Amino acid sequence: MKEADKRRGALKVVGITLGAIVGVVAAVYLVGVAVFANLFFPNTVIAGTDISLKTSDEVHAILEDKVGGYEFTVKGQGIDLTLTSQAAGMSLDGKTIAQEMHSRVDPWRWPVEVFRDHDETASLVASYQTTELADALAAAAAEVNATAEPPVSATVAYDERKGAFVIVPESYGTAIDVDKLVDEVSAQAAVLKPHIAVSTDVLALPDIVEGDERLDVARDQANALIAADFDLTMNGIVGAQVTPELVASWVTVAPDLSVSLSDEALVAWAKDVAATNSTIGTTRSWTRAADGKALSVSGGDYGWRVDADGLVSTVRDNVAAGQTSAVEMPLKSKAAAWNGAGAPDWGARYAEVDLTLQHTWLYGDDGSVIWESDVVTGNPNLGNATPTGAYYIKSNAGASELIGLKPDGTEDYRTPVDFWMPFKGNSIGFHDANWQSSFGGNRYTYAGSHGCVNLPPAKAKELHDLLRVGDPVIVHG
C-alpha cells in the first residue's frame, strides 16, 4: 500500500512539474506574440537599413528620412548620372508602407521567424510625383544616342558574289531605348538602390531579327524578280538588255520587308534607254555613195522614238513574268533601219535634198538613184531658208493650194500647185513651180521660195508618181 502511494506521489510531482514548464513556455510564447504584434522580427532590413524590433511608426520615420536623403548614381551604357530624390521628384508613403509590411508579420510564428532573415526591400516602392527622373534620363540617353550606333534590322540584300538575294542578319548597335531606360532605373530607384547599373536590356532592339519567316518570303520574292534576263530589240537589233544584275539594282526591300521595283530607278533607266536609242533630232552621219562626200544632218521629225513610259510598263511586266526571251522595244515612232546612235536610220530608200548643190535625189529600195532634179529652195537672205533635218513625206495627194501668211496673220499669197508633197508638217514640201525660170545654181539666194523645194513641173509629176507617204526626206547643206 505504501509503495503504491509513493508511486502516485511521484507521478503527481512529475505532472505538476510538466504543467509548470508548459505554463512557462505558454506564457513566454504569448509574451512573444504580444511583443511581435507591434514590432518587426529580428534580422529585418529594408533597403540596407536594419529595422529589427522597430514599431511601424519608427519604421515610418526611418523611411521618410531615408527617402529625403536618398542620392543615387546611374551608370552604364554611356550613362553617368548622380541624382537626389528631390531632383528625381520622388516621394514615399512611409506610413502606409510600414503598416503594410507589419501586417505581413505573423506574431504567432515568432519562435520560428526570429531565427530567419527578413528583407522587406521589395515592399519599398517610391512614387514619382513629377517627370524629373524621366526627363533627366531622356536627356542623358539623347546625348548617348547622338553618337551611338542604331540597331539595324535583319533584311534582304543582293550579294554580287552569289548573284542572288540573301538574308543579312541584324545588328544591335549601342543606341538606348529611352522607355526601357526609364523603366529599369525607376524600378531600382523606387527601392532606393544607391548605385544603379544600366544593363544591356535598355539597348534599342532591331524590329526584325534573323529567323523571322518574313525574311524568307522577301528573299524568295526578290530572287524571283532577278530570274528575268532578256534583250530589248529594235528592228531585230538589241537596243538594251535587262539582266539579273540590272534588275537587282531596281529591287527595293522596304523596312517591312515588302519587295518591289523602284519606280525612281526604273524610270531613270527607261529615260536613259529612250535617250540613247531615240534618233529623232539627233545628228546622223554618213558618206554619200555617188561622190564619197561625208555628210551629217540633225533636226527633223523622222527616226526612232522610244516610248519611255511604255518601256517602264513593258519591263515591269516582263520582269514579273520572269521573261528570258527577246522583247520588242515599245516605240512612239519607228524608222526604216536601226544602225546604232549617230548612224543613218532611213534605210536604202529615201529622198535627199542638198541645199548647197541645189539638187535632190530619190533613192529606190536597192539604194540606187531612181530620180533626181535641180531645185530652188528657200531664200536664206529673206529668212526663208529650207529647214535642214530628217523628215518624212506626210502626204502625196496631188493638187493643192499653198497659202502663205504675213507675221500679223493676214494672207500673204495663195498659189495653186499640181503636186504637193509636204515633209515638214504641212508647211514645207516638194511642189511644182512653173513660175521659176530656172533651177539649181544660186537662184535660191535671190529668187528662192518661202522654204519649200521648188521643182520643174515635169520633174514634180515624176516625183509624185514615185514618192510614197512615209518616205524619209533628208535635207542638208
C-alpha positions in Angstrom: 0.0 0.0 0.0 2.8 2.4 1.0 4.7 1.6 -2.3 1.6 2.4 -4.3 1.2 5.7 -2.5 4.8 6.6 -3.2 4.4 5.9 -6.9 1.3 8.1 -7.0 3.1 10.9 -5.3 6.0 10.8 -7.7 3.7 10.9 -10.7 1.9 13.8 -9.2 5.2 15.7 -8.8 6.1 15.0 -12.4 2.7 16.1 -13.6 3.0 19.3 -11.6 6.5 20.0 -13.0 5.4 19.4 -16.6 2.4 21.6 -16.1 4.6 24.3 -14.8 7.0 24.0 -17.7 4.2 24.1 -20.2 2.8 27.1 -18.4 6.0 28.9 -18.5 6.5 28.1 -22.3 3.0 29.2 -23.0 3.5 32.4 -21.1 6.7 33.1 -22.9 5.1 32.3 -26.3 2.2 34.6 -25.5 4.5 37.3 -24.4 6.4 36.9 -27.7 3.1 37.1 -29.6 2.2 40.3 -27.8 5.7 41.8 -28.5 5.7 41.0 -32.2 2.2 42.2 -32.6 3.8 45.6 -32.5 7.4 45.1 -33.5 9.2 43.7 -36.6 11.1 40.5 -36.2 14.8 40.5 -35.5 17.0 40.3 -38.6 14.6 42.5 -40.6 16.1 45.0 -43.1 14.8 47.4 -45.8 17.0 48.9 -48.4 20.0 48.1 -46.3 18.6 49.6 -43.1 18.1 47.4 -40.0 14.5 47.8 -38.7 14.7 44.9 -36.3 12.4 45.2 -33.3 11.1 48.6 -34.6 7.5 49.7 -34.5 5.6 50.7 -37.6 5.8 54.3 -36.5 9.6 54.0 -36.0 9.9 52.4 -39.5 7.7 55.1 -41.0 10.1 57.8 -39.6 13.1 55.8 -40.9 11.7 55.6 -44.4 10.8 59.2 -44.6 14.3 60.1 -43.5 15.8 57.6 -45.9 13.9 59.0 -48.9 14.6 62.6 -48.0 18.3 61.9 -48.0 18.4 59.4 -50.9 21.1 60.0 -53.5 21.9 57.6 -56.2 24.1 57.1 -59.2 23.1 55.7 -62.7 26.0 54.3 -64.7 26.4 52.1 -67.7 25.8 52.0 -71.5 27.3 55.5 -71.7 25.0 57.0 -69.0 26.7 58.6 -66.0 24.3 60.5 -63.6 24.1 61.4 -60.0 20.6 62.3 -58.7 18.8 63.0 -55.4 15.3 62.0 -54.5 14.3 65.7 -54.8 15.9 66.0 -58.3 14.1 62.9 -59.3 10.7 64.1 -58.0 10.4 61.1 -55.7 8.0 60.7 -52.7 7.1 57.9 -50.4 4.1 57.0 -48.3 6.2 55.7 -45.5 3.3 55.2 -43.0 1.3 53.0 -45.4 4.3 51.0 -46.4 5.3 50.4 -42.8 1.8 49.3 -41.9 1.5 47.0 -44.9 4.9 45.5 -44.1 3.9 44.8 -40.4 0.6 43.4 -41.5 2.5 40.6 -43.0 4.4 39.9 -39.7 2.7 36.8 -38.1 3.4 37.1 -34.4 2.1 33.6 -33.8 5.1 32.3 -35.7 7.7 34.3 -33.8 9.6 31.3 -32.4 10.5 30.3 -36.0 10.7 33.8 -37.6 13.1 35.3 -35.1 15.8 33.0 -36.4 15.2 33.9 -40.1 16.4 36.8 -42.2 13.7 39.2 -43.5 14.4 41.6 -46.3 11.5 43.9 -46.9 13.2 46.0 -49.6 10.6 44.8 -52.2 7.9 46.5 -50.1 9.6 49.8 -50.5 8.1 51.5 -53.6 8.7 55.1 -54.1 6.5 57.1 -56.5 7.3 59.9 -58.8 5.1 63.0 -58.5 6.7 64.7 -61.5 8.7 63.8 -64.6 12.1 65.0 -63.4 13.6 61.5 -63.4 12.3 60.5 -66.8 13.4 63.9 -68.2 16.9 63.6 -66.8 17.2 60.0 -68.2 15.8 61.0 -71.6 18.3 63.9 -71.8 21.2 61.6 -70.9 20.0 59.0 -73.4 19.7 61.6 -76.2 23.3 62.6 -75.6 24.4 59.0 -75.9 22.3 58.3 -78.9 23.7 61.3 -80.8 26.9 59.3 -81.5 25.6 55.8 -80.8 25.2 53.1 -83.5 21.5 52.5 -84.0 20.2 48.9 -84.3 19.7 47.6 -87.8 17.0 45.1 -88.6 17.7 41.9 -90.5 16.9 42.4 -94.1 17.4 41.1 -97.6 20.1 42.4 -100.0 21.7 41.4 -103.2 25.0 39.5 -102.9 27.0 40.2 -106.1 29.4 37.3 -105.4 26.5 34.8 -105.1 24.4 36.5 -107.8 21.3 36.3 -105.5 19.4 38.0 -102.8 20.4 36.7 -99.3 19.3 37.4 -95.7 21.5 39.9 -93.9 21.5 39.4 -90.1 20.5 42.2 -87.7 23.0 44.3 -85.8 22.3 45.6 -82.3 24.3 48.8 -82.0 24.7 51.0 -78.9 21.6 53.2 -79.0 19.4 53.4 -75.9 15.7 52.8 -75.8 14.6 55.7 -73.6 11.4 54.0 -72.3 13.4 50.9 -71.3 16.0 53.0 -69.6 13.3 54.9 -67.6 11.6 51.7 -66.6 14.8 50.0 -65.4 16.1 52.9 -63.5 12.7 53.8 -62.0 12.2 50.3 -60.7 15.6 50.3 -58.9 15.3 53.9 -57.6 11.9 53.0 -56.3 13.5 50.6 -53.8 16.2 53.2 -53.0 19.2 51.4 -54.6 22.2 53.7 -54.2 24.1 52.5 -57.2 22.1 51.6 -60.3 24.0 49.8 -63.1 22.4 50.3 -66.5 22.2 46.9 -68.2 22.2 46.0 -71.9 18.5 45.4 -71.6 17.9 49.1 -72.2 19.6 49.0 -75.6 17.3 49.6 -78.6 16.5 46.4 -80.4 16.1 45.8 -84.2 12.5 45.4 -85.3 13.3 42.3 -87.3 15.8 39.6 -86.4 17.1 36.6 -88.3 14.7 33.7 -88.2 11.6 35.8 -89.0 9.7 34.0 -91.6 9.1 37.3 -93.5 12.8 37.3 -94.4 12.5 34.0 -96.2 9.4 35.3 -98.1 11.1 38.6 -99.1 14.3 36.8 -100.2 12.3 34.4 -102.4 10.3 37.2 -103.9 13.4 39.2 -104.7 15.1 36.3 -106.3 12.0 35.6 -108.4 12.4 39.1 -109.9 16.0 38.6 -110.9 15.1 35.4 -112.8 14.3 37.7 -115.7 17.0 38.1 -118.4 16.1 39.4 -121.8 17.1 41.7 -124.7 15.0 44.7 -125.8 15.2 44.8 -129.6 14.6 47.5 -132.3 14.0 46.1 -135.7 15.7 42.9 -134.6 18.8 44.6 -133.2 19.5 44.8 -129.4 18.9 48.3 -128.1 19.1 47.4 -124.4 19.5 44.5 -122.1 17.7 43.6 -118.9 20.0 41.4 -116.9 19.6 39.9 -113.4 22.2 42.4 -112.1 20.3 45.3 -113.5 17.0 44.2 -112.1 18.7 43.6 -108.7 19.7 47.3 -108.7 16.0 48.2 -109.1 14.7 45.9 -106.4 13.9 47.6 -103.1 13.2 45.8 -99.8 11.2 48.1 -97.6 11.6 48.2 -93.8 8.5 46.0 -93.5 10.2 43.5 -96.0 7.8 44.2 -98.8 9.6 43.7 -102.2 9.1 45.9 -105.2 10.8 47.5 -108.1 11.9 51.1 -107.5 9.8 53.4 -109.7 12.5 56.1 -109.5 15.3 53.8 -110.6 13.3 52.1 -113.3 12.0 55.4 -114.7 15.5 56.9 -114.8 16.9 53.8 -116.6 14.0 53.9 -119.1 14.6 57.6 -119.8 18.3 56.9 -120.4 17.5 54.0 -122.8 15.0 56.2 -124.6 17.5 59.0 -125.0 20.2 56.6 -126.2 18.0 54.8 -128.7 15.8 57.6 -129.9 17.2 59.2 -133.1 14.7 62.0 -133.9 16.5 65.3 -134.0 19.9 63.7 -133.3 23.0 64.1 -135.6 23.4 61.3 -138.0 26.4 61.0 -140.3 27.0 59.0 -143.5 29.0 59.0 -146.7 27.2 59.7 -150.0 27.9 56.8 -152.3 27.8 58.9 -155.5 30.7 61.2 -154.7 32.1 59.9 -151.4 31.2 63.1 -149.6 30.9 62.9 -145.8 27.6 64.3 -144.7 25.7 64.8 -141.5 22.2 66.1 -140.6 20.4 66.9 -137.4 16.9 68.0 -136.5 13.6 67.0 -138.1 10.9 64.6 -137.1 12.0 61.3 -138.7 13.6 58.5 -136.8 13.2 56.2 -133.8 11.5 57.4 -130.7 11.3 55.0 -127.7 8.2 55.2 -125.6 9.8 55.7 -122.2 6.6 55.3 -120.2 5.7 52.2 -122.3 9.2 50.9 -121.7 8.7 51.1 -117.9 5.4 49.1 -118.1 6.9 46.6 -120.6 10.0 45.9 -118.4 8.0 45.8 -115.2 5.5 43.2 -116.7 8.3 41.1 -118.2 10.4 41.1 -115.1 7.4 40.0 -113.1 6.8 37.2 -115.6 10.5 36.1 -115.4 11.0 36.7 -119.1 14.1 35.2 -120.7 13.5 35.8 -124.5 13.8 38.9 -126.6 11.1 41.6 -126.2 10.4 44.4 -128.7 11.2 47.9 -127.5 7.9 49.9 -127.2 8.1 52.8 -129.7 6.3 56.1 -130.4 7.8 56.2 -133.9 9.9 53.9 -136.0 12.5 54.3 -138.7 13.4 52.0 -141.6 16.6 50.8 -140.0 18.5 50.7 -136.7 22.2 51.0 -137.0 23.0 52.5 -133.6 23.3 56.0 -132.4 24.8 58.5 -134.8 24.2 56.3 -137.9 21.6 56.9 -140.6 18.4 55.1 -139.9 16.4 55.8 -143.0 17.4 52.7 -144.9 18.1 52.4 -148.6 15.0 54.2 -149.9 14.9 58.0 -149.2 14.9 61.4 -150.8 17.9 63.7 -150.4 18.0 67.5 -150.7 21.4 69.1 -150.9 20.9 72.8 -150.3 24.5 73.6 -151.3 24.2 71.8 -154.6 20.6 72.8 -155.1 19.9 69.3 -156.2 17.6 66.4 -155.0 17.7 62.7 -155.5 15.3 59.8 -154.8 16.9 56.5 -153.9 15.0 53.3 -154.5 14.6 50.2 -152.4 18.0 49.0 -153.5 19.7 52.3 -152.8 20.2 53.3 -156.4 19.1 56.7 -157.7 15.7 56.4 -159.4 15.0 60.1 -159.8 16.8 63.4 -159.5 16.4 67.1 -160.3 17.8 70.5 -159.8 15.8 72.6 -157.4 15.2 76.1 -156.0 14.9 76.0 -152.2 14.1 78.7 -149.6 15.7 82.1 -149.8 18.0 82.4 -146.8 18.5 86.1 -147.3 14.9 86.7 -146.6 14.8 84.4 -143.6 13.1 81.6 -145.5 15.9 79.0 -145.7 14.6 75.5 -146.2 15.0 73.8 -142.7 17.5 71.0 -142.5 16.8 67.7 -140.8 15.5 64.2 -141.3 11.8 64.3 -142.2 9.3 62.1 -144.0 6.6 62.5 -146.6 3.3 63.4 -144.9 1.0 63.1 -147.9 1.1 62.9 -151.7 -2.4 63.6 -152.8 -1.6 65.8 -155.8 -3.0 69.2 -156.4 -3.3 71.7 -153.6 -3.4 75.4 -152.9 -0.5 76.9 -151.0 -1.4 79.8 -148.7 1.2 82.0 -147.0 0.6 84.3 -144.1 2.1 87.5 -143.0 3.5 87.9 -139.5 0.3 89.6 -138.5 -1.7 86.5 -139.6 -3.2 88.0 -142.7 -2.9 86.3 -146.0 0.3 86.9 -147.9 -0.1 84.7 -151.0 -2.3 82.0 -152.4 -0.7 79.7 -155.0 -2.2 76.7 -156.7 0.1 73.7 -157.5 -0.5 70.4 -159.2 1.7 68.3 -156.9 2.0 68.9 -153.2 4.3 66.6 -151.3 4.9 68.0 -147.7 7.5 66.7 -145.4 7.7 69.2 -142.6 4.2 69.3 -141.2 2.0 70.6 -144.0 4.0 73.8 -144.5 7.3 72.7 -146.2 7.5 70.2 -149.0 8.2 69.5 -152.7 5.9 71.1 -155.3 5.9 72.2 -158.9 6.9 75.8 -159.5 6.1 76.9 -163.1 7.0 80.5 -162.1 10.6 79.7 -161.7 12.6 80.3 -165.0 15.4 78.1 -164.0 16.5 75.7 -161.3 19.8 75.0 -159.5 22.8 77.2 -159.1 22.5 80.2 -156.8 19.0 81.2 -157.9 17.7 80.3 -154.4 19.7 83.2 -152.9 17.6 85.9 -154.8 14.6 84.1 -156.1 14.2 81.4 -153.6 11.0 80.1 -152.1 9.3 80.7 -148.8 11.0 77.4 -147.6 9.6 74.8 -150.0 11.6 72.8 -152.5 10.6 74.1 -155.9 10.7 71.6 -158.8 10.2 71.9 -162.6 6.6 70.8 -163.3 7.6 67.7 -165.2 10.0 66.6 -162.5 7.4 67.3 -159.9 5.0 64.9 -161.7 7.7 62.2 -161.9 8.4 62.5 -158.2 4.7 62.4 -157.4 4.4 59.2 -159.2 7.4 57.6 -157.4 7.2 59.0 -153.9 5.4 57.1 -151.1 3.9 58.6 -148.0 6.3 57.9 -145.2 9.4 58.0 -147.4 12.3 59.7 -145.5 13.4 63.1 -146.7 17.0 64.2 -145.7 17.7 67.9 -146.1 21.2 69.1 -145.5 23.7 71.6 -146.8 
